[in-house]
Amino acid sequence: MKDGNSKVQKAGTVSSGGGLRLPWEPFAVIVGIVILWHLVVSVLEVPVFLVPGPLLVFRTMVEKAGMLATHGLSTLSVTVFAFLAAALSGILGAVVVVSSRVIERFVLPLIVFSQVVPKIAIAPLLAIWLGFSISSRVVVAFLICFFPILIGTVAGLKSVEEDLIYLTRQLRANFWQTFWMVSLPAALPQIFSGFKVAITLAIVGAIVAEWVGADNGLGYLLLVANGNFDVALAFSVLIVLTLYGVVLFGIIDWIETLALPWHVSRRLEVHE
């Protein structure tokens, strides 16, 4: 046990009592970037209306914490709702696609073609059809983050070893028994890869929707800050959005660790 803990420490991670290992390298990089940011702004005397210093941005975040929290909750709600809808429909859609070669040949190209259409061009139409409500924003974010989950799940389901499928058929398992016991577990690594891409795209989709038509949210607040030339507030919004992305990505990665302790990537992390 001690050997395992020492190996974890050598791998550059900090272990907490619950077994959660937090890498220290990203935090060191962030601190270095902030210090470099402060030095560049101070030494070059960059005007505040171009690039504010980190101290000014931090003070703005503290002073306007309530505003950032209120608008941030709206953006977070859109992001989470859109991601959950995309996760459910993406997995179900992938099951339908791989269930028949005919469906795959007809439906999958149409889905790929739909991704070519710029979502920023569709967003105004959705705002007109659905109104300037949270539903239109969720739909825009959903359309942006749906595709990675669908493609990742399709790739995962199609990568299941044929011998396993043949074995389940010999054991007289029906379609859903085969799916739950063989296909889905084998496809989970690709599914979670799609989740990780989709959760970041869901934030982008929420911001795009708020730019087009909204009276709240971090995207709306960013437009207000830019219109008022409040660069410090704009930087504050960007930092909050970055934190959202990191935290949501970390949650997906943590769930993946719990769901896939047997996967080779997780075994390598443990033995490093």
Secondary structure as UniProt FT lines:
FT   HELIX           2..10
FT   TURN            11..12
FT   STRAND          13..15
FT   TURN            17..18
FT   STRAND          21..23
FT   HELIX           25..44
FT   TURN            48..50
FT   HELIX           54..63
FT   HELIX           65..99
FT   HELIX           101..116
FT   HELIX           119..130
FT   HELIX           134..158
FT   HELIX           162..170
FT   TURN            171..172
FT   HELIX           175..178
FT   HELIX           179..183
FT   HELIX           184..212
FT   HELIX           218..227
FT   TURN            228..229
FT   HELIX           231..259
FT   TURN            261..262
FT   HELIX           264..271
//
